Amino acid sequence: MGHPVQHHTINYIEFSATDVAKAKEFYGGVFGWKFTDYGPEYVSFDKDSAGIDGGFRQANEGDREGGAPLIVLYSSDLKETETAIVAAGGSITVPTFEFPGGRRFHFSDGLGNVLAVWSE
């Protein structure tokens, strides 16, 4: 299990959208991206049609994270990566949670950037 070649590489990008269906329609129509629905609040696209795997999550008007894309790194050892981030002065902003396909957490690098790390 795992993707050792991808360890600590950018693996996924997640955008927010106040209307996930419209985002799907726009990016599918303009750029030809193909989507997989995970309910009304999340849709993913794949690297074959978009160049990188990613998705759109439901955001509400005025959400603080509103327009900022979330860069997601892959780790073959989620706990080890979390420990290294904290040891280097980063902080965990969203504790590890499960989602279809794996687990992930979000972190701040202390320099104004928030990213996520996932693993199976």
C-alpha positions in Angstrom: 0.0 0.0 0.0 1.2 3.6 -0.5 2.9 5.4 -3.2 6.6 5.6 -2.2 7.6 7.6 -5.3 5.1 10.2 -4.4 6.1 10.6 -0.7 5.9 14.3 0.2 5.1 15.4 -3.3 2.1 17.6 -4.4 -0.6 15.1 -5.2 -3.9 16.9 -5.2 -5.4 20.4 -5.4 -8.7 21.3 -3.8 -10.7 24.4 -4.7 -13.7 25.9 -2.9 -16.8 26.8 -4.7 -20.0 28.4 -3.5 -21.8 26.3 -6.2 -20.2 23.0 -6.8 -22.5 22.1 -9.7 -21.7 25.4 -11.5 -17.9 24.8 -11.0 -18.4 21.4 -12.5 -20.3 22.8 -15.4 -17.8 25.7 -16.0 -14.6 23.6 -15.9 -16.1 20.7 -17.7 -17.5 22.9 -20.4 -14.4 25.2 -20.9 -11.5 22.8 -20.2 -13.1 19.4 -20.7 -12.4 18.2 -17.2 -14.1 14.9 -16.2 -15.7 14.6 -12.7 -16.7 12.1 -10.1 -19.5 13.2 -7.7 -19.2 12.5 -4.0 -22.5 14.1 -3.0 -23.8 17.6 -3.5 -20.8 19.2 -1.6 -17.8 17.6 -3.3 -16.8 16.7 -6.8 -13.3 15.4 -7.9 -11.5 15.7 -11.2 -8.6 13.6 -12.5 -5.2 14.2 -13.8 -6.1 12.6 -17.2 -8.4 15.5 -18.0 -7.0 18.3 -15.8 -3.3 17.6 -15.5 -3.5 16.9 -11.7 -6.0 15.2 -9.5 -8.2 17.5 -7.5 -11.7 18.6 -6.5 -14.2 21.3 -5.6 -15.6 21.5 -2.1 -18.7 23.4 -1.0 -17.9 26.8 0.5 -20.3 29.3 1.9 -20.2 33.0 0.9 -17.8 34.8 3.2 -15.8 31.7 4.2 -12.4 32.7 5.3 -10.7 30.1 3.1 -13.1 31.0 0.3 -11.0 31.4 -2.7 -7.6 29.9 -1.7 -6.9 26.6 -3.3 -5.7 23.9 -0.9 -2.6 22.1 -2.0 -2.5 18.5 -0.8 0.7 16.5 -0.4 0.9 12.7 -0.2 2.7 10.9 2.7 3.5 7.2 3.0 3.5 7.8 6.8 1.0 10.4 7.9 1.9 10.4 11.6 5.7 10.7 10.9 5.0 13.7 8.6 2.8 15.3 11.2 5.5 14.9 13.8 8.1 16.5 11.5 5.8 19.5 10.7 5.3 20.3 14.3 9.0 19.7 15.1 9.9 22.2 12.4 7.6 24.9 13.9 4.5 24.3 11.9 1.1 23.7 13.5 -1.8 21.4 12.8 -4.9 23.5 11.8 -7.3 20.6 11.1 -6.6 17.3 13.0 -6.4 14.0 11.1 -9.8 12.9 9.7 -11.0 10.2 7.5 -12.6 10.6 4.0 -13.4 8.2 1.2 -10.0 6.8 0.2 -7.9 7.8 3.2 -7.1 10.2 6.0 -5.6 13.7 6.0 -4.8 16.7 8.2 -4.2 20.4 7.4 -1.2 22.4 8.7 0.2 25.9 8.7 3.8 26.3 7.9 4.0 29.4 10.1 4.7 31.6 7.0 1.1 32.2 6.1 0.5 29.0 4.0 -2.0 26.2 4.9 -1.6 22.9 3.1 -2.9 19.4 3.7 -1.3 15.9 3.8 -3.1 12.7 3.0 -2.4 9.0 3.1 -4.4 5.8 2.6 
